[in-house]
């Protein structure tokens, strides 16, 4: 009974929360299509879009996994796990839909869309720097260290120029403690975590919206959040160790850099 209550119930609820959020996204985009006279959002899921959403979310979730693992330790019990799941899942979905909404309304205004992609690319380059720095602290292979060092030097030059902008659009991450909270306050606190820890991650989605079908991508983001929460419920320590794997960090950081470069090259084509 203890296993059923502490693991099975929260995991089942996590799955149902995911399904509910996907339905909300589907009906939201259906409503958008009914008012949109230019180009409908495609409402089918391609495996590639789903995979991109899952991959990008899991790469950007290291801070989230660490913090949630600590939050779970200070808020024991299956009810508290449900509160954390509901709060973080809704917060993550709301943030994703908010960024998607901004993109949907501004994508047909070239100047605004170009500005959004420029800001998002700057954020991604900053995220790639943080990833390469972390990778170099963990890696011992001389060749990989040399490659990472070359990339890191180039990225740092760009970030030294854009740092004033970065400071304006990415808030300081001040969540250092995981307090014990009652159920409703824990939901509200958990809701805020994706925004405080993941505002830069949300910004990183924008260049991808020009490459992938947004519905499938967002479903992938929701699915990755569900998967991460389930794994955290089962084994917080192993899950954190996995998302902190140095090779995942390296590949993800390189992917961020490529997406940023793609976004920068995409901007001139918007004005043609």
Kinemage of the C-alpha trace (Angstrom):
@kinemage 1
@onewidth
@group {chain A} dominant
@subgroup {mainchain}
@vectorlist {calphas} color= white
{ca unk a 1} P 0.000 0.000 0.000
{ca unk a 2} L 2.898 2.352 0.806
{ca unk a 3} L 4.455 1.856 -2.661
{ca unk a 4} L 1.058 2.268 -4.335
{ca unk a 5} L 0.398 5.521 -2.505
{ca unk a 6} L 3.900 7.012 -2.689
{ca unk a 7} L 4.803 6.048 -6.266
{ca unk a 8} L 1.890 4.736 -8.317
{ca unk a 9} L -0.658 7.475 -7.518
{ca unk a 10} L 1.719 10.415 -8.221
{ca unk a 11} L 2.980 8.781 -11.442
{ca unk a 12} L -0.546 8.085 -12.731
{ca unk a 13} L -1.525 11.662 -11.899
{ca unk a 14} L 1.566 12.899 -13.759
{ca unk a 15} L 0.418 11.045 -16.893
{ca unk a 16} L -3.140 12.405 -16.618
{ca unk a 17} L -1.784 15.922 -16.082
{ca unk a 18} L 0.247 15.560 -19.285
{ca unk a 19} L -2.821 14.391 -21.238
{ca unk a 20} L -4.895 17.270 -19.843
{ca unk a 21} L -2.277 19.867 -20.774
{ca unk a 22} L -1.949 18.458 -24.317
{ca unk a 23} L -5.746 18.722 -24.721
{ca unk a 24} L -5.667 22.319 -23.463
{ca unk a 25} L -2.908 23.130 -25.968
{ca unk a 26} L -4.876 21.431 -28.767
{ca unk a 27} L -8.080 23.366 -28.045
{ca unk a 28} L -6.116 26.606 -27.614
{ca unk a 29} L -4.478 26.225 -31.034
{ca unk a 30} L -7.805 25.173 -32.578
{ca unk a 31} L -9.305 28.400 -31.233
{ca unk a 32} L -6.355 30.362 -32.589
{ca unk a 33} L -6.844 28.788 -36.029
{ca unk a 34} L -10.520 29.782 -36.042
{ca unk a 35} L -9.545 33.467 -35.676
{ca unk a 36} L -6.357 33.375 -37.726
{ca unk a 37} L -6.802 34.336 -41.390
{ca unk a 38} L -3.199 33.951 -42.569
{ca unk a 39} L -1.793 30.496 -41.782
{ca unk a 40} L -3.222 27.745 -39.594
{ca unk a 41} L -1.108 25.959 -37.012
{ca unk a 42} L -0.755 22.308 -38.031
{ca unk a 43} L -2.335 20.128 -35.351
{ca unk a 44} L -0.693 16.783 -35.982
{ca unk a 45} L 2.371 15.367 -34.275
{ca unk a 46} L 5.433 14.389 -36.298
{ca unk a 47} L 7.924 12.102 -34.527
{ca unk a 48} L 10.804 14.470 -35.370
{ca unk a 49} L 9.052 17.481 -33.778
{ca unk a 50} L 8.230 15.414 -30.709
{ca unk a 51} L 11.835 14.222 -30.405
{ca unk a 52} L 13.248 17.749 -30.770
{ca unk a 53} L 10.922 19.015 -28.022
{ca unk a 54} L 11.896 16.181 -25.679
{ca unk a 55} L 15.628 16.561 -26.377
{ca unk a 56} L 15.737 20.340 -25.951
{ca unk a 57} L 13.703 20.255 -22.741
{ca unk a 58} L 15.782 17.505 -21.134
{ca unk a 59} L 19.031 19.303 -22.013
{ca unk a 60} L 17.796 22.526 -20.391
{ca unk a 61} L 16.432 20.789 -17.277
{ca unk a 62} L 19.579 20.349 -15.151
{ca unk a 63} L 18.788 23.259 -12.812
{ca unk a 64} L 15.168 22.132 -12.612
{ca unk a 65} L 16.078 18.527 -11.754
{ca unk a 66} L 18.496 19.623 -9.028
{ca unk a 67} L 16.049 22.016 -7.463
{ca unk a 68} L 13.044 19.674 -7.610
{ca unk a 69} L 15.093 16.860 -6.080
{ca unk a 70} L 15.901 19.157 -3.135
{ca unk a 71} L 12.298 20.342 -2.935
{ca unk a 72} L 11.086 16.741 -2.758
{ca unk a 73} L 13.507 15.999 0.082
{ca unk a 74} L 12.149 18.872 2.171
{ca unk a 75} L 8.510 18.115 1.247
{ca unk a 76} L 8.087 14.384 1.850
{ca unk a 77} L 4.973 12.333 1.154
{ca unk a 78} L 2.809 11.485 -1.834
{ca unk a 79} L 0.516 14.509 -1.407
{ca unk a 80} L 3.483 16.871 -1.561
{ca unk a 81} L 4.741 15.078 -4.679
{ca unk a 82} L 1.348 15.629 -6.310
{ca unk a 83} L 1.532 19.345 -5.418
{ca unk a 84} L 5.023 19.640 -6.930
{ca unk a 85} L 3.949 17.796 -10.089
{ca unk a 86} L 0.800 19.884 -10.587
{ca unk a 87} L 2.597 23.168 -9.977
{ca unk a 88} L 5.641 22.508 -12.144
{ca unk a 89} L 3.670 20.866 -14.977
{ca unk a 90} L 1.180 23.742 -15.206
{ca unk a 91} L 3.959 26.324 -14.852
{ca unk a 92} L 6.013 24.676 -17.596
{ca unk a 93} L 2.974 24.377 -19.894
{ca unk a 94} L 1.855 27.949 -19.222
{ca unk a 95} L 5.348 29.301 -19.947
{ca unk a 96} L 5.609 27.281 -23.172
{ca unk a 97} L 2.151 28.388 -24.346
{ca unk a 98} L 2.972 32.008 -23.467
{ca unk a 99} L 6.130 31.958 -25.599
{ca unk a 100} L 4.211 30.176 -28.373
{ca unk a 101} L 1.455 32.820 -28.240
{ca unk a 102} L 3.953 35.664 -28.568
{ca unk a 103} L 5.514 33.921 -31.559
{ca unk a 104} L 2.142 33.179 -33.212
{ca unk a 105} L 1.013 36.800 -33.021
{ca unk a 106} L 4.314 38.341 -34.077
{ca unk a 107} L 5.572 35.838 -36.657
{ca unk a 108} L 3.796 37.708 -39.471
{ca unk a 109} L 5.397 41.016 -38.465
{ca unk a 110} L 8.944 40.677 -39.871
{ca unk a 111} L 10.574 43.361 -37.702
{ca unk a 112} L 9.217 41.931 -34.428
{ca unk a 113} L 9.895 38.320 -35.421
{ca unk a 114} L 13.461 39.176 -36.409
{ca unk a 115} L 13.966 40.957 -33.072
{ca unk a 116} L 12.563 37.961 -31.143
{ca unk a 117} L 14.825 35.497 -32.969
{ca unk a 118} L 17.848 37.766 -32.384
{ca unk a 119} L 17.174 37.877 -28.630
{ca unk a 120} L 16.538 34.132 -28.495
{ca unk a 121} L 19.775 33.404 -30.373
{ca unk a 122} L 21.702 35.592 -27.915
{ca unk a 123} L 20.193 33.620 -25.028
{ca unk a 124} L 21.116 30.302 -26.666
{ca unk a 125} L 24.722 31.386 -27.162
{ca unk a 126} L 24.887 32.307 -23.465
{ca unk a 127} L 23.441 28.899 -22.547
{ca unk a 128} L 25.994 27.152 -24.757
{ca unk a 129} L 28.821 28.971 -22.944
{ca unk a 130} L 27.553 27.768 -19.572
{ca unk a 131} L 27.331 24.220 -20.934
{ca unk a 132} L 30.837 24.163 -22.406
{ca unk a 133} L 32.273 25.605 -19.182
{ca unk a 134} L 30.587 22.869 -17.172
{ca unk a 135} L 31.725 20.179 -19.629
{ca unk a 136} L 35.361 21.309 -19.424
{ca unk a 137} L 35.306 21.009 -15.648
{ca unk a 138} L 34.275 17.332 -15.952
{ca unk a 139} L 36.093 16.123 -19.079
{ca unk a 140} L 39.670 14.735 -19.180
{ca unk a 141} L 39.986 13.821 -22.867
{ca unk a 142} L 42.541 16.246 -24.366
{ca unk a 143} L 40.985 16.343 -27.844
{ca unk a 144} L 37.486 17.144 -26.540
{ca unk a 145} L 38.939 19.723 -24.169
{ca unk a 146} L 40.782 21.350 -27.068
{ca unk a 147} L 37.659 21.447 -29.263
{ca unk a 148} L 35.529 22.787 -26.401
{ca unk a 149} L 38.175 25.392 -25.570
{ca unk a 150} L 38.205 26.745 -29.134
{ca unk a 151} L 34.403 26.956 -29.236
{ca unk a 152} L 34.266 28.464 -25.756
{ca unk a 153} L 36.713 31.252 -26.608
{ca unk a 154} L 34.630 32.247 -29.639
{ca unk a 155} L 31.381 32.084 -27.677
{ca unk a 156} L 32.821 34.200 -24.848
{ca unk a 157} L 33.732 36.965 -27.285
{ca unk a 158} L 30.118 37.115 -28.495
{ca unk a 159} L 28.733 36.977 -24.953
{ca unk a 160} L 31.050 39.753 -23.759
{ca unk a 161} L 29.369 42.008 -26.336
{ca unk a 162} L 25.796 40.881 -25.602
{ca unk a 163} L 26.077 40.588 -21.804
{ca unk a 164} L 24.245 43.912 -21.114
{ca unk a 165} L 21.257 42.570 -23.065
{ca unk a 166} L 21.434 39.156 -21.372
{ca unk a 167} L 21.284 40.776 -17.919
{ca unk a 168} L 18.083 42.581 -18.884
{ca unk a 169} L 16.176 39.570 -20.245
{ca unk a 170} L 17.360 36.783 -17.924
{ca unk a 171} L 16.685 37.253 -14.214
{ca unk a 172} L 19.138 36.082 -11.569
{ca unk a 173} L 18.340 32.565 -10.348
{ca unk a 174} L 17.813 33.123 -6.649
{ca unk a 175} L 16.133 29.875 -5.706
{ca unk a 176} L 18.741 28.493 -3.333
{ca unk a 177} L 16.542 26.888 -0.663
{ca unk a 178} L 13.787 24.298 -0.814
{ca unk a 179} L 11.429 25.171 2.039
{ca unk a 180} L 8.796 22.804 3.489
{ca unk a 181} L 5.398 24.186 2.479
{ca unk a 182} L 1.699 23.310 2.883
{ca unk a 183} L -0.080 21.747 -0.105
{ca unk a 184} L -1.594 24.841 -1.785
{ca unk a 185} L 1.456 27.035 -1.219
{ca unk a 186} L 3.636 24.235 -2.566
{ca unk a 187} L 1.575 24.178 -5.791
{ca unk a 188} L 1.961 27.954 -6.212
{ca unk a 189} L 5.669 27.837 -5.401
{ca unk a 190} L 6.200 24.930 -7.819
{ca unk a 191} L 4.300 26.848 -10.517
{ca unk a 192} L 6.884 29.657 -10.326
{ca unk a 193} L 9.934 27.370 -10.628
{ca unk a 194} L 9.861 26.883 -14.448
{ca unk a 195} L 9.776 30.678 -14.888
{ca unk a 196} L 12.562 31.488 -12.442
{ca unk a 197} L 14.837 28.643 -13.506
{ca unk a 198} L 13.773 28.375 -17.133
{ca unk a 199} L 13.091 31.810 -18.614
{ca unk a 200} L 16.224 31.488 -20.757
{ca unk a 201} L 15.072 27.980 -21.792
{ca unk a 202} L 11.697 29.354 -22.920
{ca unk a 203} L 13.469 32.028 -24.979
{ca unk a 204} L 15.510 29.282 -26.621
{ca unk a 205} L 12.341 27.745 -28.077
{ca unk a 206} L 11.699 30.696 -30.394
{ca unk a 207} L 14.263 29.936 -33.144
{ca unk a 208} L 13.027 26.336 -33.174
{ca unk a 209} L 9.446 27.422 -33.922
{ca unk a 210} L 10.653 28.419 -37.394
{ca unk a 211} L 12.070 24.934 -37.990
{ca unk a 212} L 9.592 22.508 -36.390
{ca unk a 213} L 5.815 22.176 -36.262
{ca unk a 214} L 4.982 23.913 -33.009
{ca unk a 215} L 2.231 21.589 -31.784
{ca unk a 216} L 4.420 18.487 -31.910
{ca unk a 217} L 7.349 20.387 -30.397
{ca unk a 218} L 5.264 21.645 -27.448
{ca unk a 219} L 3.826 18.166 -26.856
{ca unk a 220} L 7.428 16.936 -26.747
{ca unk a 221} L 8.280 19.571 -24.120
{ca unk a 222} L 5.255 18.514 -22.030
{ca unk a 223} L 6.166 14.829 -22.436
{ca unk a 224} L 9.774 15.452 -21.382
{ca unk a 225} L 8.577 17.292 -18.275
{ca unk a 226} L 6.307 14.351 -17.436
{ca unk a 227} L 9.166 11.873 -17.966
{ca unk a 228} L 11.572 13.905 -15.830
{ca unk a 229} L 9.062 14.167 -12.990
{ca unk a 230} L 8.352 10.424 -13.087
{ca unk a 231} L 12.076 9.645 -12.954
{ca unk a 232} L 12.522 12.113 -10.092
{ca unk a 233} L 9.692 10.382 -8.210
{ca unk a 234} L 11.351 6.991 -8.700
{ca unk a 235} L 14.992 7.966 -8.076
{ca unk a 236} L 15.974 11.632 -7.638
{ca unk a 237} L 19.693 10.844 -7.222
{ca unk a 238} L 20.018 8.748 -10.419
{ca unk a 239} L 17.912 11.187 -12.436
{ca unk a 240} L 20.037 14.171 -11.432
{ca unk a 241} L 23.203 12.198 -12.251
{ca unk a 242} L 21.821 11.403 -15.719
{ca unk a 243} L 20.885 14.967 -16.657
{ca unk a 244} L 24.302 16.116 -15.407
{ca unk a 245} L 26.143 13.625 -17.649
{ca unk a 246} L 29.038 15.481 -19.290
{ca unk a 247} L 28.393 14.120 -22.791
{ca unk a 248} L 24.737 15.140 -22.666
{ca unk a 249} L 25.926 18.606 -21.613
{ca unk a 250} L 28.440 18.724 -24.509
{ca unk a 251} L 25.961 17.608 -27.198
{ca unk a 252} L 23.253 19.914 -25.853
{ca unk a 253} L 25.588 22.918 -25.699
{ca unk a 254} L 26.731 22.287 -29.271
{ca unk a 255} L 23.085 21.976 -30.363
{ca unk a 256} L 22.237 25.304 -28.701
{ca unk a 257} L 25.070 26.965 -30.598
{ca unk a 258} L 23.938 25.509 -33.943
{ca unk a 259} L 20.328 26.581 -33.329
{ca unk a 260} L 21.501 30.096 -32.421
{ca unk a 261} L 23.595 30.329 -35.602
{ca unk a 262} L 20.660 29.045 -37.656
{ca unk a 263} L 18.430 31.699 -36.056
{ca unk a 264} L 20.890 34.486 -36.894
{ca unk a 265} L 21.120 33.352 -40.528
{ca unk a 266} L 17.322 33.050 -40.673
{ca unk a 267} L 16.757 36.725 -39.764
{ca unk a 268} L 17.723 38.225 -43.192
{ca unk a 269} L 15.367 35.799 -44.987
{ca unk a 270} L 12.423 37.142 -42.935
{ca unk a 271} L 12.703 40.527 -44.652
{ca unk a 272} L 12.791 39.168 -48.222
